[in-house]
């Protein structure tokens, strides 16, 4: 057998040099895999990928920090229940009014008509608004997820019944239903109001979960579970809902933002939180006439509502992007 060699124009023989890149190309063409590059040998779980995407969303991360500061200040400044706070003034007491009650170093948010510390009042209203918003988000998420999962998995008359019930709630204006039921439950305190609002704001999530379950119920892992005799409830709880958690979490986050705006609207109209309790919407309603003469009484609760709603919406956007399955690569 002859020795075949490449030669230079000068006649000198040489061995062909094969680079790493060329071997990678040949290996890939033959069905192999290229050697991992430095920094690309890491593997992440689905939860880690979601967390990495979320923390790269600057608006969501900033909003989470701001919302955390608002929550910490609201609940630690004046305390809650028997737990005292670090703010020296009480929201129930009247103090000597300084001038027309404009903001000062002693009263940074000013004073209301009776001389109460308006910072303490706004913090109290923020506490109640946050409690109602998160309670409504949890209740509506549980109800909407349950109804949507049952309708999407069982189909047939179960789906028809539950979806017609959902359509009835969608057709009736939400604010009207919430106002009527909120007025009825006004004697139950903020927890009664949160329960009522949670029971009328689940419709959007139910339809989203139903659509997701309709897609998941045809997957091979669900069909395999059915073939081995797994009960429907176990399939829903162990196989279907964990794969729909992205839709549920994002919708639950956005429902919190909608809940605080709904509670504000009801309290502004007089159908929400009732005296002696207070909320941000109640404060705006109480001092709307002072908008022109003492605007701080109107602007401080309004700015708190705006800040909370925007923060929750940005967090929801960040979670939606993080759970987006089309984003299948995370940079180091």
N, C-alpha and C positions, 0 to 999 in steps of 0.2 A: 504494500500500500504506500502510495507516495505521500511525502510530508508536505502538505499544502500550507504555505505561510504567506502573509502579506509582506510586501517589500516596499521600501521607500524608493523614490526615484534614484537615489545613490546606490541602490543594490543591497542595502543592509536589511537583514531580516529582523522582524520584531513580532512579539506576541500581542494580539489585540487586547486592549484594556477594556473591560466591561464595567461600567459604572453602576453604583447602587440604584440610581434612578432607572437605568435601563432594565435591571433585573426586576424592579418593582413593576415596570410596565409589562414585561414578559410574564411575570407571575400573575398579574391581574388579568392579562389576556388569556392565560391558561386556566383561569377560574380560581386562582389563589387569592391571597390578601396581602396588602402591603404591610411592611413593618410599621408599627405605630410610631409616630413622630413624638418628640419630647413634649410632655404636657397634654397629650391626647390619649393616654392610657388610663384615664380615670373613668369610672362608671358611676352613674348617679341613679338613685331610686326616683320614682315618679314624684314623691314628696319633696325630695331635694331639688329636682328640676323646677318644680313649681315655686319653691322658696327662692331659688336663685333668680328666676325670672322676675318674681315680685320685687325683690330687693334691688333689682336694677331699674325698676320703674321709679324714677325720681319723684314724680308728682305723688304717687301712692305712698312712697316711703316718707316724704315730707308731711303729707296729710296725716299719716298714722302717728307721727311724732306730735304734730299740733293737736290732734284729737286726744292723744294721751295726756298732753299737758292740760287741756281743758278739763278732762275728766278728773285728773288728780287735783287740780286747783279747786274745782267745784265741790268735791267731796271732802277735801281736807281743810279748806279755808274756814268754813262755818260748822264743819262736823255734820254728822247725820245720826239721828236718834240719840242714844245716850253718849255717843262718842263726841267729845268736844273738838273744836277746830282751833287753828292758830290765829284766826282773825279776831281782833278784840271786840268788835261790835256785833250785836245781835240783830238779826233781821226783824225781830218782833218788837224791838224797843224804839222809842222815839227819843231823839237827841236834840239838843239846842241847835236850831237851824242857823247856819252861817250864810248871811245874805239871802240870795234867792235860791240857795241850795246848789249852786254850781260846783263842779268838781274842784276839790282842793287836795292838798297833801294828806289831810286827815280823812277825807272822804273822796277817794280817787274817781268814783263813778257819780259823785254828787249825792244829794239828798232828795227824797221825794217831798210831796206836799206837806206831810206831817212831820218831817224831820228824820225819817228812817234812813239808815245807811243803805244807799242804793246798790253798792257793791254786794252787800250781804243778801239783798233781795234778789239781785240777778243771779247770784250763785245758787240760791234756793230754787229759783225758777229753772235754772239749768239742770239741777239735780233731778227735779221732777220730770222735765222734758226728756232727759236722757233715759231715766228709768222707764218711762212710757214707751219711748222709741225702741229700746232694746227688747222690752217685753213683747211689744207688738211684732217686732221682727221674728222673735223666737216662736210665738204662737202661730203667726201666719205661715212660717216656714214648715212647722210640724203639720198643720192642717193641709196646706197646699201640697206638700210632699206625699202625704198619705193618700189624698184624693187622686192626685195625678198618677201615682204608682198603681193604685188599684184599677183606675180606668184604663191605663195603658197595658197592664198585664193581663187582666181578665177579659177585656174587650166585651162584645155582646151587649146584653141588657145592662150589665154593671156600668160599662162605659157610657152607654146612652143616658142612663139615669144620672150619673155623676156629672157628665158634661152639660146636660140640660139644667141641672142645678147651678153649675158654674155660669152658664149663660144668663140665668135669671139674675144672679148677683152682678154680672157685668152690665146688663141692661139698665138696672136701677142706678141712678147717680150715686156715686160713693159718698159724696159729702152729705147728701140728704139722709141716706141710711145711717151714716155715722152720727149725724146730728140727732136724729130721733133716738137711736139706741144709746148714744152718749148721754143725752138728757135723762133717759130712764135710769141709767146706771150711775148718775151723778152722786147718788148717796153711797155708793160702794167705794168711793175713794179712787186713787189713781190706779190701783190694781184692777178694779172693776172696769174703768175706762180702757185700760190696756187690753183686757180680755175682750171687750166689745169690739174695739178697733181691730184686734188680731183676727176675729171671726168674720170680718167683712173685707179683709185685704189680702186674701190668699189666692184669688182667682188667677192672677198672672202666673204665679209660680206653679199652680196646678196644671195649667196648659203647657208650660215649658217642660215640666217633669213628665207629663203624659207623652209628649212627643219624643223625649229621650228614651223612655221606657219602651215605646213602640219600636224604636230602632234596636234597642238592646235585647228585646225578647226573641229576636230572630237570630241572635248570634249562636255560634256553635257551643259555647260553654253553657248557655242557658238550655239549649236543646239536649245537651249531654246530661245536665242535672235533672231535667224532666225524664229522660230515658231511664235513669237509675232509680226513679221514684222519689226524688226529693220533694218535700212539701212546697206548695206555692209560697207560703210565708217565708220559708227559709231561702228560697230562690230570690225573692224580692229583697230580703234583708241582707243576705250574704253575697249575692252575685250582681243584682241589678242596681240597687241604690249606691253601693260603693263606686260603681262605674259612672254614676250620674252625679257624683259629689261636686264636680266643678260647677255644673249648672245650678245646683242647689245653693252652694256657698255664695256665688256671685249674686244670685237673685235675693238671697237673704240679706246680703249687705246693702243692696240697693233699696230693699223694702224698709230698712231702718231709716234711710234718708226720707223716703216717702212718708213714713210714720210720723217723724218729727214735724214735717210740714203739715200733715193732716191734723195732728194734735194742736199745732199753732193756729190753724184756721178755725178749728172748733172752739178753742179757748178764746180767740178773738171775737167770735160770734156769740160767746156766752154759753156754749153747749159742752165745753170741755171741763177743765179743772175748775172747781168751784171754791170760793172762799170758805174757810181761812187758808186753804192751800193755795199755792200760786205756781205758775209756769211762765215760760217766756212769752207765750201767746197771751196769757192773762195780763202780764205787765204791759204789753203793747196796747191791749184793749183798755186798760185802766188809765193810761197816760197818753192816749192818742190825741186828746185835745191840747196837750202841752207841746205838740210838735213844733209849733211856731215860736213859742215863748221860752220853753225849756227843752230843747231838742235832745239833750242827753238822756232824758227819761224815755225817749222813744228809740234812740239810736243804739244804746248799749244792748238791750235784749234783741233788737233786730240784727246787730252785728254778730251776736252769739249764735242766733239761728242760722245766719248765712254761713258762718265759719263751720259749724257742725255739719250742715247739709253738704257743703262743698267738700269737706274732708271725707265724709262717708262716700260720696260719689266718686272721688278720685281713688279711694281705696278699692271700691267696686270695679273701677276701670282697670286698676292694677291686677286685681284677682282674675278678671276676665282675660286679660292678656297672658297671665301666668298659666291659666288652665287651657289656653288655646292649643289644641293638639297639632295645629299646623306649625307651631314653633317647636320643632323637634331637635334643635341644636342650641346648646348654651355655650357661650364663650367662656374661657377661663379668665 
